[in-house]
Amino acid sequence: RNTFSAELVDDLIKSFDLFDRDDRVRVVVLTAEPTAPAFCAGADISGGWGGLFDPKDEKEGEHAHRDTGGKVAMAIFRCPKITISAVNGHAVGVGVTGLQLPFDIRFVWAGARLAFPFVRRGIAPEACSSFLLPKLLGHSRALSLFLTGQTVTPDSPLISGLYYAILPTREEVFPAALALAKDLAANTSQTAAAVTKALIWHGYDTMEEQHIVDSRAIRVLGLSADAAEGALAFKERRAPKFADTLAKLTPWMPWWKEVSVAHRKSKL
């Protein structure tokens, strides 16, 4: 059932690090085999919760633990490329929090059963979902989903706003996501997409502060080769050929303060 294993964690973190640094990658799509029993059945807790904790970190104390779902969610969230989750099966726990919420765009099968069952398992929401879900759906819906722990379908008013498209069959989900990915890869600017994502997630709390940062975004991107190409392609009524890479954005990005989540060990 595609449980969230240590191997999967390592593979996803390494993969998204590569996607981040490889300029050939423009859009990333994550999906599961459509014949699998589930998109992701969450963490394997058949042996209890202890398997989630690294014995080396446990020696340091409870403050040293770093949630593996959160590590994956941050790797996906920090990827400046456009990311799409194609949810072609049931998803529970980290199958929603870690493998859907940090993505930019989500497709889902209409028959999928989705749940945030944490309070019904005696544990707190993980994978940075207590940050992401209220941002994406609002505090009221997030609290309803978290505190009831109930199973919902994608058309539920509590969660339907999360999805770009809800498809009738499992088999339709990935092709629809891939079609959008190909369109975005061919017709969007890598730098403009990265800046747009950053403006949404790393903006400010006041309109005045946001005005300053998005003004600079217009100034930086407006003089770029991609902006010139976008305007020319529009004038000539043809598809654009964007060539700028993320390296073009340094040293401006990041304009926000980046927080290190690494624990500095104090014991031998």
C-alpha positions as CSV (number, residue, x, y, z in Angstrom):
1,R,0.0,0.0,0.0
2,N,2.9,2.3,-0.6
3,T,3.7,2.8,3.1
4,F,6.0,5.6,4.0
5,S,9.3,3.8,4.5
6,A,12.8,5.0,5.4
7,E,13.9,4.1,1.8
8,L,11.2,6.2,0.3
9,V,12.1,9.1,2.6
10,D,15.7,9.0,1.4
11,D,14.8,8.6,-2.2
12,L,12.4,11.5,-2.2
13,I,14.8,13.9,-0.4
14,K,17.7,13.0,-2.8
15,S,15.4,13.2,-5.9
16,F,14.1,16.7,-5.1
17,D,17.6,17.9,-4.3
18,L,18.6,16.8,-7.8
19,F,15.4,18.3,-9.4
20,D,16.3,21.6,-7.6
21,R,19.8,21.8,-9.1
22,D,19.2,20.3,-12.6
23,D,18.2,23.1,-14.9
24,R,16.9,20.6,-17.4
25,V,14.1,19.8,-15.0
26,R,11.2,22.2,-15.3
27,V,8.2,20.4,-13.8
28,V,8.1,17.4,-11.4
29,V,5.2,15.0,-11.1
30,L,4.8,12.5,-8.3
31,T,2.3,9.6,-8.6
32,A,1.8,5.9,-7.7
33,E,1.2,2.9,-9.8
34,P,-2.5,3.0,-10.6
35,T,-2.9,-0.7,-9.8
36,A,-1.4,-0.2,-6.2
37,P,-3.9,-0.6,-3.4
38,A,-3.3,3.0,-2.3
39,F,-1.5,6.1,-3.3
40,C,0.1,6.1,0.1
41,A,-1.3,4.4,3.2
42,G,0.9,6.5,5.5
43,A,3.6,5.4,7.9
44,D,3.9,1.8,8.9
45,I,2.9,1.8,12.6
46,S,2.2,-1.9,12.9
47,G,5.1,-2.0,15.5
48,G,4.1,1.2,17.2
49,W,5.5,4.7,16.8
50,G,9.0,3.9,18.0
51,G,10.2,3.0,14.6
52,L,9.9,6.7,13.6
53,F,12.6,7.8,16.0
54,D,16.4,7.5,15.4
55,P,18.2,6.0,18.4
56,K,21.1,8.4,17.9
57,D,18.8,11.4,18.1
58,E,17.0,9.9,21.1
59,K,20.2,10.0,23.1
60,E,20.2,13.8,22.7
61,G,16.6,14.2,24.1
62,E,13.2,14.9,22.6
63,H,14.3,18.3,21.2
64,A,16.6,16.5,18.7
65,H,14.0,14.6,16.8
66,R,13.2,15.8,13.2
67,D,10.1,14.3,11.7
68,T,10.9,12.3,8.5
69,G,7.6,13.4,6.9
70,G,8.7,17.0,7.6
71,K,12.1,16.4,6.0
72,V,10.4,15.2,2.8
73,A,7.8,18.0,2.9
74,M,10.5,20.6,3.2
75,A,12.5,19.0,0.3
76,I,9.4,19.2,-1.9
77,F,8.3,22.7,-0.6
78,R,11.8,24.2,-1.2
79,C,12.1,22.9,-4.7
80,P,11.8,26.0,-6.9
81,K,10.5,24.0,-9.9
82,I,6.8,23.5,-10.4
83,T,5.6,20.4,-8.6
84,I,2.5,18.3,-9.2
85,S,1.1,15.5,-7.1
86,A,-1.1,13.1,-9.0
87,V,-3.1,11.3,-6.4
88,N,-4.4,8.2,-8.1
89,G,-5.5,6.2,-5.0
90,H,-6.4,6.4,-1.3
91,A,-4.1,8.5,0.9
92,V,-3.9,8.6,4.7
93,G,-1.7,10.5,7.1
94,V,1.6,11.4,5.5
95,G,0.1,10.3,2.2
96,V,-1.8,13.5,2.3
97,T,0.4,15.7,4.6
98,G,3.8,14.9,3.1
99,L,3.0,13.8,-0.4
100,Q,0.3,16.3,-1.3
101,L,0.3,19.5,0.7
102,P,3.9,20.7,-0.2
103,F,3.2,20.4,-3.9
104,D,2.1,23.4,-6.0
105,I,-0.7,21.6,-7.9
106,R,-2.7,18.5,-7.0
107,F,-4.8,16.1,-9.2
108,V,-6.9,13.5,-7.5
109,W,-9.1,10.5,-8.2
110,A,-12.7,11.1,-7.2
111,G,-13.0,7.8,-5.4
112,A,-10.0,8.4,-3.2
113,R,-10.4,8.2,0.5
114,L,-8.4,10.8,2.4
115,A,-7.8,11.1,6.1
116,F,-5.8,13.0,8.7
117,P,-6.2,10.4,11.5
118,F,-3.7,11.8,13.9
119,V,-5.9,12.6,16.9
120,R,-7.5,9.2,16.5
121,R,-4.0,7.6,16.8
122,G,-2.9,9.7,19.8
123,I,-0.4,11.7,17.9
124,A,0.0,15.2,16.4
125,P,-0.1,16.1,12.7
126,E,3.3,15.8,11.0
127,A,5.1,16.8,7.8
128,C,4.7,20.5,8.5
129,S,1.0,20.0,7.8
130,S,-0.1,22.3,10.7
131,F,1.6,25.1,8.8
132,L,0.6,24.1,5.2
133,L,-3.0,23.0,5.6
134,P,-4.3,26.2,7.2
135,K,-2.4,28.2,4.6
136,L,-4.0,26.2,1.8
137,L,-7.6,25.7,3.1
138,G,-8.0,28.2,5.9
139,H,-8.0,27.5,9.7
140,S,-11.6,26.4,9.9
141,R,-11.3,23.6,7.4
142,A,-7.9,22.6,8.7
143,L,-9.2,22.3,12.2
144,S,-12.2,20.3,11.0
145,L,-10.0,17.8,9.2
146,F,-7.4,17.5,11.9
147,L,-9.7,17.4,15.0
148,T,-12.3,15.0,13.6
149,G,-9.8,12.8,11.8
150,Q,-12.6,11.6,9.6
151,T,-12.2,10.1,6.2
152,V,-13.4,12.3,3.4
153,T,-13.6,12.1,-0.4
154,P,-12.1,14.8,-2.7
155,D,-15.5,16.4,-3.3
156,S,-16.0,17.2,0.4
157,P,-16.3,20.9,1.0
158,L,-13.7,20.5,3.6
159,I,-10.9,19.5,1.2
160,S,-12.1,20.0,-2.4
161,G,-10.4,23.4,-2.6
162,L,-7.0,21.6,-2.4
163,Y,-7.3,20.1,-5.9
164,Y,-6.7,21.4,-9.4
165,A,-8.9,18.7,-10.8
166,I,-10.9,15.7,-9.5
167,L,-10.9,12.9,-12.1
168,P,-13.5,10.1,-12.4
169,T,-11.1,7.2,-12.6
170,R,-7.7,6.3,-11.2
171,E,-6.3,5.8,-14.7
172,E,-7.1,9.4,-15.8
173,V,-5.2,11.1,-13.0
174,F,-1.6,10.8,-14.1
175,P,-2.2,11.5,-17.8
176,A,-4.1,14.7,-16.9
177,A,-1.3,15.7,-14.5
178,L,1.4,14.9,-17.2
179,A,-0.5,16.9,-19.8
180,L,-0.5,20.0,-17.6
181,A,3.2,19.4,-16.7
182,K,4.2,19.3,-20.4
183,D,2.3,22.5,-21.1
184,L,3.9,24.2,-18.1
185,A,7.4,22.9,-19.0
186,A,7.1,24.3,-22.5
187,N,5.3,27.6,-21.9
188,T,6.4,28.9,-18.5
189,S,9.6,30.6,-17.4
190,Q,11.6,28.7,-14.8
191,T,12.7,31.9,-13.1
192,A,9.2,33.5,-13.1
193,A,7.7,30.3,-11.7
194,A,10.3,30.2,-8.9
195,V,9.8,33.9,-8.0
196,T,6.0,33.5,-8.0
197,K,6.2,30.6,-5.6
198,A,8.5,32.5,-3.3
199,L,6.2,35.6,-3.4
200,I,3.3,33.4,-2.2
201,W,5.1,31.5,0.5
202,H,7.7,34.0,1.6
203,G,5.8,37.2,1.3
204,Y,5.0,39.7,4.1
205,D,2.1,40.4,6.4
206,T,1.3,43.9,5.1
207,M,0.4,45.2,1.7
208,E,3.1,47.8,1.9
209,E,5.9,45.3,2.5
210,Q,4.5,43.0,-0.2
211,H,4.4,45.9,-2.6
212,I,8.1,46.5,-2.1
213,V,9.1,42.9,-2.7
214,D,6.9,42.3,-5.7
215,S,8.1,45.6,-7.2
216,R,11.6,44.3,-7.0
217,A,10.5,41.0,-8.5
218,I,9.1,42.9,-11.5
219,R,12.3,44.9,-11.7
220,V,14.6,41.9,-11.6
221,L,12.6,39.7,-14.0
222,G,11.5,42.6,-16.3
223,L,15.1,43.0,-17.5
224,S,15.7,39.3,-18.0
225,A,16.0,37.4,-21.3
226,D,12.9,35.4,-20.5
227,A,10.8,38.5,-20.1
228,A,12.1,39.8,-23.4
229,E,11.3,36.5,-25.0
230,G,7.9,36.3,-23.5
231,A,6.9,39.7,-24.8
232,L,8.4,39.0,-28.3
233,A,6.6,35.6,-28.5
234,F,3.3,37.2,-27.5
235,K,3.8,39.9,-30.2
236,E,4.8,37.3,-32.8
237,R,2.0,34.9,-31.7
238,R,4.2,31.9,-31.2
239,A,5.2,29.7,-28.4
240,P,8.0,31.1,-26.2
241,K,11.5,29.6,-25.9
242,F,12.5,30.4,-22.3
243,A,16.1,29.8,-21.5
244,D,16.8,31.5,-18.2
245,T,17.9,29.3,-15.3
246,L,17.6,29.8,-11.5
247,A,21.2,30.9,-11.3
248,K,20.1,34.1,-12.9
249,L,18.2,35.0,-9.7
250,T,21.3,35.1,-7.4
251,P,22.2,37.1,-5.4
252,W,18.7,38.4,-4.9
253,M,17.0,35.1,-3.8
254,P,16.4,34.2,-1.1
255,W,15.3,37.6,0.2
256,W,13.8,35.9,3.3
257,K,15.6,34.6,6.3
258,E,16.3,30.9,5.9
259,V,16.1,28.9,9.1
260,S,18.4,25.9,9.7
261,V,16.5,22.9,11.1
262,A,19.6,20.9,11.8
263,H,20.1,19.8,15.4
264,R,23.6,20.4,16.7
265,K,24.5,17.3,18.7
266,S,25.9,18.0,22.2
267,K,26.9,14.4,23.2
268,L,29.5,12.0,21.9
